[in-house]
Amino acid sequence: MRNALIIFTIFLLNAQNILAQTDSSEITDFRKKQLNSLQKSAGGPIAAENIQYVNYFPYDSAFDVIANVEYLTDEPTIRMPTSDGTSKEFKRFALLHISLHGEDLTLPVYENVSLFQTKAQSNYLFFPIMDLTTGESSYESGRYIDLERHDIQNGKVRIDFNKAYNPYCAYSTGYRCPQPPKENFINLRIPVGEKNYTGPKNNREETQTMATDFTAKEKKLILTGQPNEKMYVLQTTVKKDSIVLRTQSEDIKFDSPLLEHLTKRMYATVTDPEHPGVGLAAPQIGINKNIIWVQRLDQTEKKFDYYINPKIVWRSALMRKGMEGCLSIPDMREEVLRNYAIKLQHIDHQTGKQVEEIIEGFTAVIFQHEVDHLYGILFPDRLEEQKAEDTIVPLNDNIEFSIKKGPILP
Ligand code: ZN
């Protein structure tokens, strides 16, 4: 009799284990798939030997919940700042009402509103979260949960926080990850899903394999004039111009045959005595390729130079305010807050090799303004962003800045 009881108890324990395993096997599969896609060999951000540093919280079924969906309409487009100092456009799509640990949460999910995306991409919704583990045991810039439009059925959607994962920026440089808005902060600990990545951060090399030549339409536009002839500058006030100005540009092959012809025409445009500028980006003359001209006010000769596939790979925490205008925006000049110094990476137009340079002061402002153009960002967007910003701390104005006259000796 006693033996039978023991056997029965063991059977019960086993049954419980099996039950728990069935619940979390979905998570085990999810993580296996995630680890596979994170591998560099599969186009992911982590070298195979560092996959072991991806960590997870234990599975907890209490964080697998059903949310009530409240659809939103007529939402304005918002710019979410990204990890590289630029931003991406989103709209709030719906509010998720979730009851978790006795708390009623209301969290927005977003749709990407960038102009060009495939049908599959437009099905994805963006659901970022931050919680009390953020910056402590989970990634400092928040985590994402995958969600697609068709997951929502009859006004409900399943949200399994056990599937919260880190954006690629947690493992590697060179990605543009949107920063979750304050509205997506959960004032609870969500100790499930992915934890902090503890391995070495990967340095994603900018490969030139993604660079393309000009399209047929672009070639035609470039060849509408001689190399010394200026080009029409697109205006935000013209609807079809505005679409080009809002489109993200692509890397250009540094040995594209028409590149020289184009850069000469861009130079003639930016130095046009009727509308002189200190910088010009290719989308402003109708070419969605990553090419900019900048006047080097930081160099003694103050000459203009052009930059191919420029990327800002570092920005100083120190900011400065300065007056900006834009050749594509008529009659508008405003004070914009920019990073005081930046590190610029670009392709040397003679050698085709990647080079880096630190740039400061107003010249750094010109670079930031022109590189923004390549992402479809205009300076009024920055102004709007800064209006909403409350994390800027003015420096004590008793600090005296000064510079030494003449050359600085080592
Ligand atoms: Zn501009």
Residues whose N, C-alpha, C, O or C-beta is under 5 A from the ligand:
A	BS01	ZN	G325 C326 L327
